Amino acid sequence: MYLRNALPLSSPHVPSFPVVPPKRIHPIAKELINLTPPEERAILVGAPLKRSNDRRAVDEHLEELGRLADTAGARVVGTLTQSLDRPDASTYIGRGKVEELKAMMTEREATVVIFDDELTPAQGKNLEGELGKRVIDRAELILDIFALRARSAEAKMQVELAQLEYSLPRLRNLWTHLEKFRGGIGVRGPGETQLETDRRLVGLRITALRRRLQEVERSRVEQRKTRKKAFRVSLVGYTNAGKSSILKALAGGEVFVEDRLFATLDPLTRDVTLSGKDGGQASILLTDTVGFIRKLPHDLVASFRATLEEVREADLLLHVIDASNPTWEEHRLVVDAVLADLRVHDKRTLHVFNKTDRLDAAHAQALGERMQNLLPNSVLVSAVAPGGLESLRAALITALRANRPVMRLRVPASDGKLLAEIHRDSEVAEVASDPETGDSLLSVRADDAARRRWEPLAIS
């Protein structure tokens, strides 16, 4: 019916269409897409002041900066040093050194420059303009490593807070490409608007993070109340001194240990049982904390105060020192300075010289003799050698017994509430009963506050 009225194919009214050849089907590529980020090639710059002690140790400081760069995933391809009377206000180093650095970067195909000292926002901006490459300082590098290492939600919040506080005065550099839009009244440009918006958003985020970290701190306070009756010991020290290795050797179980800077950020607490030579046993709570380092960013220390409260609440600090490191004396002073900033420098401290297995017999003996005069309250240990922690175990038992001597109490058997309080707030070593009165006789170890509270119950 419809074909009856159809035009013949040869009709001139039938339009002609060009013949379209079939599309060529290309084979699917079988090569995998490489998502590995390009390797950063870093040049390290050390420019100590001539009148400072850093001038004599610039090589050691750059070696440590190189280890930080390696931890962050960069490959060091060169170093540049200069002794300064005072930092240049524009570029930190002089104009001639900037040209030398620029030539070195071209020759070695460097992609980033890392300064061992903290740069001002203006110095960082000017250097990047001169070099055409990214420029970061030691503080920014450490913050980047902390962001890489953060695992728990608390650690991530602390690192983010420190990064935001560090970046806040440097936001202006991010919008210099919009400066030409600025003008007078009525013609304010997006550069200024964007900068103000970013500052407001960063400020709001900082406020929110501080509020959430305060909640974390309140939670930690409640956790510490449950541990009050235990003898609490905190491991402190320079990063990579072997704190986590000591915790793992004493407590056993799964403890992350790696021969890298800042392998541990989150505090980790383990219950450790110690056996004395007299056959007695003692129990302590041992906490591993974040390591310290030279020129640790102030914002980072402030952000990690909630975590470092574990140090403030400890009954004893174990200051772990890498005895095999030739700059251990400087490391000890750096840790002491951070502890002073935390206002815990007067807390009872036991210095623990770790990694003595890396010393030969003569060096180990000389170190021991020197420590008897410099730090009498110290022990030499090895977390990996068999029996290498026996001296530390003995020192911990001695410290526990000195800090919390046994106190004998007489409690009326009818006073169940008081008995429950004593069991809750102290370590009860022995319980007996008076056959004549039925009173409970307890031998306990408790902190000073509890001892003062129960003094009327004490018996000889």
C-alpha positions in Angstrom: 0.0 0.0 0.0 2.8 2.4 0.9 5.1 1.1 -1.7 2.6 1.7 -4.5 3.1 5.5 -4.2 6.8 5.2 -3.7 9.1 6.9 -6.3 11.3 4.6 -8.3 14.9 4.5 -7.3 15.9 6.0 -10.7 13.6 9.0 -10.2 15.3 12.4 -10.2 13.3 13.3 -7.1 15.1 10.8 -5.0 18.0 12.5 -3.2 21.4 10.9 -3.4 23.6 10.5 -0.3 27.3 10.0 -0.3 28.5 6.6 0.6 30.1 6.7 4.1 32.9 4.2 4.6 32.7 2.2 7.8 34.5 3.6 10.7 37.9 2.2 11.5 37.9 0.5 14.8 41.1 1.2 16.7 42.4 -1.5 19.0 42.1 -0.8 22.7 45.5 0.2 24.2 46.9 -2.5 26.5 49.5 -0.3 28.2 48.7 0.5 31.8 48.5 4.2 32.8 51.4 5.0 35.1 49.9 6.8 38.2 53.3 7.1 40.0 54.0 10.7 40.8 57.2 12.1 39.3 60.3 11.9 41.6 61.1 15.2 43.3 64.8 16.2 42.8 65.8 18.4 45.6 68.7 20.7 46.3 69.4 21.4 50.0 70.5 24.9 51.2 72.2 25.5 54.5 72.9 29.1 55.4 73.8 29.4 59.2 74.8 32.6 60.8 78.5 33.1 61.4 78.1 33.8 65.1 75.9 30.7 65.7 76.9 27.2 66.7 75.0 25.9 63.6 78.0 27.0 61.5 80.2 24.3 62.9 77.6 21.6 62.4 76.2 22.6 59.0 77.2 19.3 57.4 75.4 17.2 60.0 72.3 19.5 59.8 72.2 19.1 56.0 72.6 15.3 56.4 69.6 15.3 58.7 67.7 17.6 56.2 68.5 15.0 53.5 67.0 12.2 55.6 63.9 14.4 56.0 63.7 14.9 52.3 64.1 11.1 51.7 61.3 10.5 54.2 59.1 12.9 52.2 59.9 11.0 49.0 62.5 13.4 47.4 65.9 12.5 46.0 68.7 14.9 47.0 70.8 15.9 44.0 72.9 18.6 45.5 73.7 20.9 48.4 74.6 24.5 48.7 76.0 26.2 51.8 76.8 29.8 52.8 77.8 31.5 56.1 75.8 34.7 56.7 76.4 37.7 58.8 72.6 38.2 58.7 69.9 36.8 56.4 69.0 38.8 53.3 65.6 40.4 53.8 64.6 39.6 50.2 66.0 36.1 49.5 67.6 35.0 52.7 70.8 34.2 50.8 72.7 36.8 48.7 72.1 37.7 45.1 75.3 35.8 44.0 74.2 32.7 45.8 70.8 32.9 44.2 72.4 32.9 40.7 74.7 30.0 41.7 71.6 28.1 43.0 69.8 28.8 39.8 72.6 27.4 37.7 72.9 24.3 39.9 69.2 23.6 39.5 69.5 23.8 35.7 72.5 21.6 35.7 71.0 18.9 37.9 67.4 19.2 36.8 66.2 19.9 40.3 62.5 20.4 40.8 62.5 21.8 44.4 64.8 23.7 46.8 64.7 23.0 50.5 66.1 25.5 53.0 67.3 24.3 56.4 66.1 27.5 58.0 62.6 29.0 58.1 61.8 31.5 55.4 59.5 34.4 55.7 56.6 34.5 53.2 58.3 37.3 51.3 61.6 35.4 51.0 59.8 32.3 49.8 57.9 34.3 47.1 61.0 36.1 45.9 63.1 33.0 45.7 60.4 31.2 43.7 60.2 34.1 41.3 63.9 34.1 40.8 64.4 30.3 40.5 61.1 29.5 38.7 60.8 26.4 40.9 59.1 25.5 44.2 60.9 26.6 47.3 60.1 25.2 50.8 61.8 25.5 54.2 62.5 23.0 56.9 59.3 23.7 58.7 57.1 23.1 55.7 59.0 19.9 54.9 58.4 18.6 58.5 54.7 19.4 58.2 54.5 17.5 54.9 56.1 14.5 56.5 53.6 14.6 59.4 50.8 14.8 57.0 52.2 11.8 55.2 52.6 9.8 58.5 49.3 10.8 60.2 47.0 7.7 60.5 44.5 8.4 63.2 41.8 11.0 63.0 43.4 12.9 65.9 46.8 13.0 64.3 45.3 14.2 61.0 43.4 17.0 62.8 46.6 18.1 64.6 48.7 18.1 61.4 46.0 20.0 59.5 45.8 22.6 62.2 49.5 23.1 62.1 49.5 23.4 58.3 46.7 25.9 58.3 48.4 28.1 60.9 51.6 27.9 59.0 50.0 28.8 55.6 47.7 31.6 56.9 50.4 34.4 56.6 51.5 32.9 53.2 48.1 33.0 51.5 48.8 36.4 49.8 51.4 34.7 47.6 48.8 32.4 46.1 46.9 35.2 44.4 49.6 37.4 43.0 48.5 36.6 39.5 45.3 38.6 40.2 47.0 41.7 41.5 46.4 43.6 38.3 42.7 43.6 39.0 43.0 45.6 42.1 41.9 49.2 42.1 40.4 51.9 44.2 36.9 52.3 45.7 34.2 50.6 43.6 36.7 48.6 41.5 38.0 46.1 44.0 39.2 43.1 42.1 38.8 39.3 42.6 42.4 39.0 43.8 41.6 40.9 47.0 38.2 39.3 47.3 39.6 35.8 46.9 42.3 36.5 49.5 39.8 37.7 52.1 37.6 34.7 51.4 40.4 32.3 51.8 41.5 33.9 55.1 38.0 33.7 56.4 37.6 30.1 55.4 41.0 29.2 56.9 40.1 31.0 60.1 36.8 29.1 60.4 38.6 25.8 59.8 41.2 26.6 62.4 38.5 27.4 64.9 36.6 24.2 64.1 39.8 22.1 64.5 40.7 23.7 67.8 37.2 23.0 69.1 37.4 19.3 68.0 40.8 18.9 69.5 39.5 20.3 72.8 36.9 17.5 72.7 39.7 15.0 72.1 41.6 16.5 75.1 38.6 16.1 77.4 38.3 12.4 76.2 42.0 11.9 77.0 41.5 13.4 80.5 38.8 10.8 81.2 41.1 8.0 79.9 43.9 9.1 82.1 41.6 9.0 85.2 41.2 5.3 84.6 45.0 4.9 84.6 45.6 7.0 87.7 46.4 4.1 89.9 49.1 2.8 87.6 52.7 4.0 87.5 52.9 5.9 84.2 56.1 6.1 82.2 56.4 8.1 78.9 59.1 7.6 76.3 60.5 10.9 74.9 63.4 11.6 72.7 64.8 12.7 69.3 63.1 11.1 66.3 64.4 7.7 65.3 66.2 7.2 68.7 64.5 3.8 69.1 61.6 4.6 71.4 59.1 2.3 69.6 61.7 -0.5 69.6 62.1 -0.2 73.3 58.3 -0.3 73.8 58.0 -3.3 71.5 60.9 -5.1 73.4 59.4 -4.5 76.8 55.7 -5.0 76.1 55.7 -7.4 73.1 52.8 -7.4 70.7 52.3 -5.4 67.6 54.2 -2.1 67.6 55.0 -0.3 64.4 58.8 0.1 64.1 60.6 1.6 61.1 64.1 3.1 60.6 62.8 6.4 59.4 62.2 9.8 60.9 58.8 10.3 62.5 57.7 6.7 62.0 55.3 7.2 65.0 52.9 10.1 65.5 50.1 8.7 67.7 50.7 7.9 71.3 50.6 4.2 72.1 50.3 2.8 75.6 51.0 -0.7 76.7 50.9 -2.5 80.1 54.3 -3.8 81.0 55.0 -6.3 83.8 58.5 -6.1 85.3 60.2 -8.9 87.3 62.8 -7.9 89.9 65.8 -9.9 91.0 64.1 -10.4 94.4 61.3 -12.3 92.7 58.8 -9.5 93.0 56.8 -8.1 90.1 55.7 -4.6 89.2 53.3 -3.3 86.6 53.7 0.0 84.7 52.0 1.8 81.8 54.5 2.6 79.1 53.6 5.2 76.5 55.4 6.0 73.2 55.1 9.6 72.0 56.0 11.6 68.9 59.7 12.2 68.4 61.2 15.7 68.5 63.7 17.2 66.1 65.8 20.3 65.7 63.9 23.4 64.6 60.6 21.7 65.2 57.8 24.1 63.9 56.2 25.9 66.8 52.8 25.5 65.3 53.3 21.7 65.3 54.3 21.6 68.9 51.2 23.7 69.8 48.9 21.4 67.7 50.2 18.3 69.4 49.8 19.5 72.9 46.8 17.3 73.4 48.9 14.3 72.5 51.9 15.5 74.5 49.7 15.8 77.6 50.7 12.1 78.1 54.1 13.4 78.9 52.8 16.0 81.4 50.8 13.4 83.3 53.6 10.8 83.5 55.3 9.8 86.7 58.6 9.2 85.0 60.1 10.2 81.6 62.4 7.9 79.7 64.6 10.2 77.6 65.8 7.9 74.9 69.1 8.9 73.2 70.7 7.3 70.1 74.2 6.5 71.5 75.5 5.6 68.0 74.7 9.1 66.6 77.8 11.4 66.8 75.5 14.4 67.5 73.6 12.9 70.4 74.6 15.7 72.7 72.9 18.3 70.5 69.8 16.0 70.2 69.6 15.8 74.0 69.6 19.5 74.3 66.9 19.8 71.6 64.6 17.4 73.5 65.3 19.3 76.8 64.3 22.5 75.1 61.0 21.1 73.9 60.3 19.6 77.3 61.0 23.0 78.8 58.5 24.5 76.4 56.0 21.9 77.6 56.9 22.9 81.2 57.8 19.3 82.1 61.6 19.9 82.3 61.6 19.4 86.1 59.8 16.0 85.9 61.8 13.0 87.1 63.7 11.7 84.1 65.8 8.6 83.3 68.2 9.0 80.4 68.3 5.8 78.3 71.2 5.5 75.8 69.9 3.1 73.2 71.6 1.3 70.2 74.7 0.5 72.1 74.9 -2.7 70.0 76.3 -0.4 67.2 79.2 0.7 69.4 82.4 -1.3 69.8 83.5 -2.3 73.3 85.9 0.6 73.8 83.4 3.3 72.8 80.7 1.7 74.9 83.0 1.7 78.0 84.1 5.3 77.4 80.4 6.4 77.1 79.5 4.6 80.3 82.3 6.3 82.2 81.4 9.7 80.8 77.8 9.3 81.7 78.6 8.5 85.3 79.8 12.2 85.6 77.5 13.9 83.1 74.2 12.1 83.7 74.5 9.8 86.7 70.8 8.8 86.3 71.3 7.0 83.0 71.5 3.5 81.6 73.0 2.0 78.5 70.7 -0.4 76.6 70.0 -2.1 73.3 66.5 -2.8 72.2 67.6 -5.6 69.8 70.5 -7.4 71.5 69.5 -10.3 73.8 69.4 -9.1 77.4 70.0 -5.6 76.3 67.2 -4.1 78.3 67.9 -5.7 81.7 69.5 -2.6 83.1 66.4 -0.6 82.1 64.0 -3.1 83.7 66.0 -2.8 86.9 66.0 1.0 86.8 62.2 1.1 86.2 61.6 -1.2 89.2 63.8 1.0 91.4 62.0 4.1 90.2 58.6 2.6 90.8 59.5 1.6 94.3 61.0 4.9 95.1 58.1 6.9 93.7 55.4 4.7 95.1 56.7 2.9 98.2 54.4 0.3 99.8 51.9 1.7 102.2 50.1 -0.5 104.7 46.5 0.4 105.5 43.9 -0.8 108.1 40.3 -0.5 106.8 37.2 -1.6 108.7 35.7 -4.5 106.9 32.3 -2.9 107.0 33.4 0.1 105.0 32.9 -1.3 101.6 32.9 2.1 99.9 36.4 2.9 101.2 37.7 -0.5 100.1 36.3 0.0 96.6 38.0 3.5 96.5 41.4 2.0 97.5 41.1 -0.7 94.9 40.1 1.9 92.3 42.8 4.4 93.0 45.8 2.3 93.9 47.7 -0.8 93.0 46.9 -3.3 95.7 49.8 -5.7 96.3 48.5 -7.7 99.2 45.2 -8.2 101.1 44.9 -9.8 104.6 42.5 -9.8 107.4 43.0 -9.1 111.1 41.7 -12.3 112.9 40.8 -10.3 116.0 38.9 -7.3 114.6 38.1 -8.5 111.1 39.6 -5.4 109.6 41.1 -5.6 106.2 44.9 -5.1 106.0 46.1 -3.9 102.6 49.5 -3.2 101.1 49.2 -0.7 98.3 51.2 1.5 96.0 49.5 4.9 95.2 50.3 8.4 94.0 51.0 11.2 96.5 47.5 12.6 96.4 46.0 9.2 97.4 48.7 8.6 100.0 47.8 11.9 101.7 44.1 11.0 101.6 44.6 7.7 103.3 47.3 8.7 105.8 44.9 8.3 108.8 44.5 4.6 107.9 48.3 3.9 107.7 49.8 1.4 110.0 53.5 0.5 110.5 
